[in-house]
Amino acid sequence: MKRRDVVLAGAGLALAGCATRSDVVREAKQFHNQPAQSHQHQFLTDLWSQVAQETGGRLRVEVFPQNNNVPGSDPQALDMLASGEIQFFTVMGGILGRKVPVAEIQGVPFAFTSHQQVHVANDGKLGEYLGRACLAAGIYRFQHGLLENGFRQISMVDKPIRTADDLRGVKMRVPDGQMFRDVFTALEAQPVTINIRELYQALKERRVDGQENPLVILEVNKLYDVTRYVSITNHMWSGFNLLANLRFWNALPEDIQEIVKRNVQKYVAAQRAYTDNLNRQLGEKLAARGLIFNDADVASFRAKLGGGFYQRWKNEFGAAAWSLLEAEVGKLG
């Protein structure tokens, strides 16, 4: 056989190998931090079930609620995603910021005024910017994969929060993100980092005085059992970025990638609508469970944060990212 024939034969074998590899069954793990009865779990389960069906079983993803109880919760799961130990993960921008600092921009306080505004920004140019930053960290961010959690409210064990001054000295549970700590430090509270799986017990044992989360988190984690007062502040928005390990994602055949992206957009859109509606309905439901609601004086919060807070974070994120945010929400600070 001539050398040219050997080369062509080898190329033919390589092409045949590629075709064979596209038929290989790929099994993967999806982690998220909420219970199995939550506003994430069923949508993710349905998403990956549909993907398995449309790919003829070539991609099978098992969904693990509460991050499969790994000891370090979200931060550990994020490390596992980056290393390839798990292949898919949903996480807030505030925690994703541990590896992709600019992702914390999703939680800038009092930036967004509606769910629609949030998703226009994150499905658009701001989201594209975050996606590029994720790639540099070995993470693939789905452009239309930002699941809804909602605007965050403050719930307390013993007293309502009526103005920002009521937060002075309060031990406030926050997630493990720098902006969360910075916001509540600026409001003169004492931020305490506790992962969501341990939050119920921390409130029950009075290790913290309160916590801040969308109403849906109070419901699905049964925090209504261990808090009494809910102050409506809408101080930050948070959602869950659907992410993939970049090496795993890049190794998937293009047709599987397209099936995944199409279904991500479909099921995430349904999850957003469901969760937004649920958050609106939960005021009455939680009040019926015995929680006492009040509207906080949001102007007092803004005044305490002041322009210095926003300038500091603008410097942290950089002018490019900040301008993309302000293009959607208007001037901040």
N, C-alpha and C positions, 0 to 999 in steps of 0.2 A: 504494500500500500504506500502511495506517495505521501510525502509530508503534508501536502495541502489536504489530501483526503483524510489524513489522521486528524488534522485540526478541525475540519468540517464535521467529522464524526464526533469529535469531542464536543464541539459546539451543539450538535444535535442532542447528545446525551445531556448536556447542561440544560438545554431547553426542556427536554423531557423531564429532567429532575425538578425544574421550576414548576412544571405542570403538576407533578406528583406532590410537591410540597404545598401547592395551593389546595390540595384535597386533604391535607393532614388535619386531624381534629386538634384544635387548640383549646385547652382548658385554662380558665383564669379565675381569679378571685376579685370580688368587688367588696370593699369595706365602706361602711358609713357609721356615724356615731349615735344614731337614734335607735329606739326600740323597734321591734318587729311590727308593732301596731302603729307606727309613726307615719308622717306625711312624706317620708322618703322611701321606706322599704318596699311598699307594694308597687310603686311606680318603677323603681329600679328592677324589681323582680319581673314585672311585666315587660320592661324594656329588653332585658337580656333573654327572656323567653321568646320574644318575637325575633330577636336577632338569631337565636339558635334555630328557629323554624325557617327563617328566610335564607340562612346559610346552609341549610341541610345538615345542621349539626356540626359544621366545621369550626364554629366558635361557640363554646359553652362557658358561661360565666355564672359562678355561684355567688350569691349575695349574702354577706355576713353582717347582721345588725350589731350595733354597739362595738364595732371594730373587732368582732370575734373575741371580745374581752381581753385584748392585749393589755398588759399592765400600764403602758404609757399612753393609752388612748390615742387621741388625734396626733400628737407630735410623733409618737412611735409609728403609727400607721403611715404618716407622711414619709418618715425615713424608710419604711418598708416599700413604699411605692417607688421612691427614688432609686432604691437598690434593686428593684425588680422582684422582691419577695412577694409582693402583691402587684396586680396589674392595673386595677382600677380603684378609685377612691373619690369620695366627695368630701369637701372640706371648705370652711369659711375662708375668705380672703385674709382675715386677721391671723389665722393659724398658718395658712399657706405662706404668709409673709416670713416665716422662719427660713424658708428656702428661696422665696421670690419676694423680696421686701416690698416691691411696688404693689403687690396684690392687696396690701392693707388699705389701699386707696378706696376699695369698695365700702369701707366702713367709716369714711370721714363723717364726723357728727354734723347733723343738720344740713347735709349736702343735698340729699334727695328728698323730694316732697311727695313722690308717688311711686307705686310699683312699676307703672309704665315707664317712668323716667329712668328708673334703675335699669330696666331691661333694654331700653333703647341704647343706653350708654354701653352696657356690657355686651350686647349683641353687635355693637358697632365698632367704632374706631378705638375706643378705650379698651374694649375686650380684645381687639386685635393686638394692641400694644401689650396687654397682659399675657396674651398667648405667646408672643415673641420672647418675653422675659421668662416664661415657663420653659420654653425650648432650651434656653441657655442653662437651665438647671436640670435638664434631662427629663422634663415632664411635658406631656402633651395636654393642653387645655382645650376642651371642646368649645368652639365658638358660641354655639347655641345650647350649652350645657349647664347654665347657671340655674340651679334649682332654687325655688322660693323658700325662704324661712320667714322673713317679714321684718317690720319695724319693731325695734326693741323697746320694751316697757320695763319699769322697775317694780318688782314685787318685794314686799318687806314682811318680816315676821311680826313686828310689834307696833309699827307706826307708818302713816302715809308720808310720802314725799310731796310736799306742796310747792316748795321753792328749792332752788339750788342750795340754800343755806341749811336745809334739813339734811343734806348729805354729809355735813361736816362731821368727821370722825366715824362715819358709818363703815362697818366692815362689809364691803360689797364684793360678792363673788364675781369674777370676770373670767372669760376664757384666756388661754395662754397666748395672747397677742399683745404686742407693745402698745398699739393704739388704744386698746381697751384700758390698759393700765394708765396710760397718759391722760385719757379723758377723765377718769375718775380721780386721779391724783390732782388734776387741775380743778376739779369740783370739790376738793378737800375731803374726799372720802379715803378710805384705806382699801385699795384693791387687793383682793386675795384670789390667787389662781387656783382653781379646783376644776378637774375635768367633769364633764356632764354626768358621767356614770356615778360619781360620788356626791353630786350636788344635793340630792334629796336628803341624804344622811347628814351632810354638813349643815343644812338648814334645820333639820330636826334636832341636832345636837347643839344648835346655836353657835357653831364655830364661825358662822357669818350671820350678819343681820338681814341680808337681802341678796337679791340676784337681779339680773336684767337680761331679758330674752323676749322674743315675740310670744304672743299669747299661746300659740300652738305648742310651744315648748312646755309651758305650764301644764297644758292638757296632757300631752303624750307622755310626759315624765312624772305626772301626778304631783306636781309641785304645789297644787292647790291644797294638798293635805298639810303642808308645812309652812305656808305663808298665808297672810290674811289680807294685806293691803296691796292694791295694784294702782300705781300712778302712771297715767298715760303721758309719756314724754316723747315718743317717736325719736329718740335721741340719735339712733344709728340704725342703718339697715344692714341686714346680713342674709346671705344665702350660701348655698353649697356648690362650689365649682366641681363639675365632673371632670376628673383627670385620669390620664393613663400614663403608665410607664412608657417613656419615649421609645426605648429599644423594642419593647413588645409591640407597640403600635406600628412602628416602622416596618416590623417583620411581617405584619399581616398583609395578605394579598389586597390589591386595590379594590377589588369588588367587595370584599368583606368590610373594608374601611368605609366604603360608600354606604353599605347597608347599615352599619353602626351609626354613622353620622346622621343619616336620614331618620332613623328611629330615635336617636337622642333628641333631635329637634322635636319630633312628634310627642314623645312621652314627657319631656321636660316642659313643653308648653302646657300639657294637661296637668302636670304637677303644679305649675305656677298658678293656674286658674283655680285649682282645687284648694291650694293652701291660702291664697289670697281670700277666697270666699270663706274658708274656715276661720281665719283670723278675724274677719268681720263678724262672724256669728258667735264667736267665743265669749264676747263680753257678757251677753245675757246668760250663757251657759255657766260660765265661771262665777257670775254673781249668784246664780241659783245654788252653786256649791258653797256659798258663804263668803266669797271674796268681796271686799269693799273697794269700789273704784273711785278715783278722783282724777281730774285733769290738772296736771302740774303747770306751773308758770314757766313755760319754756323760755320766755325772754330772759329770765334770771339765769338760766343755764348758759344761754348764748353770751350774756354779759360776762359771766365768770370765765368762760373760755377765752374770750377776747381775740383780738387780731394776732397776738403773739402765737397762740396755739396753731392757727392756720398757716402762718408764715413758717413756723418750725417744720410742719409736715410738708409744706410745699418744697422747702429745701431738701427734705428727706427723699421725696419722690422724684424731684427734678421738674424743671419747667415744662418739659414735653408732656409728661403724664398729667401734670396739674392742668395744663391748658386744655387737654382732651376732656378732663372732668368738668372744668368750668364751661366748656363749649356746650355741655348738656344741662348744667344746673345753674349757671350764672356765677357771678363774682362771689368768692368766699373770703370771709375775714374782713 
